[in-house]
Amino acid sequence: MTESSDAIEAQATEAENRESPRDKKILSRQVARYLVQNPDFFADHMELLETIQLPRQSGKTVSLMTHQTNLLRERNIEMRQRLDQLLQAARDNDQLFMYSRRLVLALLDAQSVAEAGDALMRSFRDDFGVETTALTLFEPLPPGKRELGEVRASSRAGAETAVGPILRNGRTVCGVLRPAEREYLFGKEAADRVASAAVVPLANQLGILAVGSSDPQHYSSSLGTLFLSYIGEVLERVLPRLLDQG
């Protein structure tokens, strides 16, 4: 049979009155070691759980069982929040996949550079919320391919002068551009509206894709560029076909 809580408490009080501060520290370590070695102790002394008091930041004390209940409630709230975040991320990923799929199919169905450019601008603006998009192809372009719609044309030499470091880097870059870079990539009218940008050089000296925002922090250097790089790779495969077809 187990001792009652009153008997245990009486013994503890009597022992406490006889102990020095040093003895109490030693006893505390012994009690802690005993509880670690006997994790089922409170299973035989459930009545003690309500007598154990734990301090709180507010200065009040609560019983161990109340503390455990509060702790479990807080963990439950935290887990629900994490689950909500995961579900929201899954919904966002589904939406991103749907938009990306629709854009890629539109690019594959395009019958001209102008159609591809229109599909790109419309998708970036309406689906992805991009404020400013510019696609520039490098000359010389094939004869009869000057009808580019919203797609711009520029000499490779002009691009090298304006954004040479970005081209030579060969990778998608994000951040704040110099005024001359903004004006070349987005044109004079739109350049002043662009405070930060992401720029994708297209392979084989094909051209350059740029997106801009009025928020200086939107396209920061820490922004992930996987999606833009992926769209750049799609354009690298679609545009040469449209430029070469009769």
KAZI-V51050 format. One record per backbone hydrogen bond with DSSP energy under -1.0 kcal/mol. NH is the residue of the N-H (numbers start at 0). CO is the residue of the C=O. If there is no record, write none. Layout:
nh=NH co=CO
nh=NH co=CO
This chain:
nh=7 co=3
nh=8 co=4
nh=9 co=5
nh=10 co=6
nh=11 co=7
nh=12 co=8
nh=13 co=9
nh=14 co=10
nh=15 co=11
nh=16 co=12
nh=23 co=19
nh=24 co=20
nh=25 co=21
nh=26 co=22
nh=27 co=23
nh=28 co=24
nh=29 co=25
nh=30 co=26
nh=31 co=27
nh=32 co=28
nh=33 co=29
nh=34 co=30
nh=35 co=31
nh=36 co=32
nh=37 co=33
nh=40 co=37
nh=43 co=40
nh=47 co=44
nh=48 co=45
nh=50 co=47
nh=51 co=47
nh=53 co=61
nh=55 co=59
nh=58 co=55
nh=61 co=53
nh=63 co=48
nh=63 co=51
nh=66 co=62
nh=67 co=63
nh=68 co=64
nh=69 co=65
nh=70 co=66
nh=71 co=67
nh=72 co=68
nh=73 co=69
nh=74 co=70
nh=75 co=71
nh=76 co=72
nh=77 co=73
nh=78 co=74
nh=79 co=75
nh=80 co=76
nh=81 co=77
nh=82 co=78
nh=83 co=79
nh=84 co=80
nh=85 co=81
nh=86 co=82
nh=87 co=83
nh=88 co=84
nh=89 co=85
nh=90 co=86
nh=91 co=87
nh=92 co=88
nh=93 co=89
nh=94 co=90
nh=95 co=91
nh=96 co=92
nh=97 co=93
nh=98 co=94
nh=99 co=95
nh=100 co=96
nh=101 co=97
nh=102 co=98
nh=103 co=99
nh=104 co=100
nh=105 co=101
nh=106 co=102
nh=107 co=103
nh=108 co=104
nh=115 co=111
nh=116 co=112
nh=117 co=113
nh=118 co=114
nh=119 co=115
nh=120 co=116
nh=121 co=117
nh=122 co=118
nh=123 co=119
nh=124 co=120
nh=125 co=121
nh=126 co=122
nh=127 co=122
nh=129 co=123
nh=131 co=211
nh=133 co=209
nh=135 co=207
nh=136 co=151
nh=137 co=205
nh=138 co=153
nh=144 co=141
nh=147 co=145
nh=150 co=147
nh=151 co=134
nh=153 co=136
nh=158 co=154
nh=159 co=155
nh=160 co=156
nh=161 co=157
nh=162 co=158
nh=163 co=159
nh=166 co=162
nh=167 co=163
nh=168 co=164
nh=169 co=165
nh=172 co=198
nh=174 co=196
nh=181 co=177
nh=182 co=178
nh=183 co=179
nh=184 co=180
nh=185 co=181
nh=186 co=182
nh=190 co=186
nh=192 co=189
nh=193 co=190
nh=194 co=212
nh=195 co=212
nh=196 co=174
nh=197 co=210
nh=198 co=172
nh=199 co=208
nh=201 co=206
nh=205 co=202
nh=207 co=135
nh=208 co=199
nh=209 co=133
nh=210 co=197
nh=211 co=131
nh=212 co=195
nh=217 co=214
nh=222 co=219
nh=228 co=224
nh=229 co=225
nh=230 co=226
nh=231 co=227
nh=232 co=228
nh=233 co=229
nh=234 co=230
nh=235 co=231
nh=237 co=233
nh=238 co=234
nh=241 co=237
nh=242 co=238
nh=243 co=239
nh=244 co=240
